[in-house]
Amino acid sequence: MKVVVSLVATVFIFALAFIPTWIFLGVRSFSNPEGFWQNIALFGLGFWVFGGIQMVLAIAGVAVTTLAWLMIWDRYDRRG
């Protein structure tokens, strides 16, 4: 049971951690850039703004996932 709870927590944490990626993909889908300069501008926005936020959230996601797994496994070990 603790493995299932840990995996559900991991999926939930990383779904939240990858929100900048979902936003970038949504903006790219709706804007539908045509041509070289529009693609470069959208790539620059995505790389510098959303990419920076994504890196911070990815590192935080790994840390929170590690904490969640430790807390879940410790809780179930205390029960017996």
Buried (B, 14 or more C-beta within 10 A) or exposed (E): EBEEBBEEBBEEBBEEBBEBBEBBEEBBEEEEBEEEEEEEEBBEBBEEEBBEBBEEBBEEBEEBBEEBBEEBBEEBEEEE
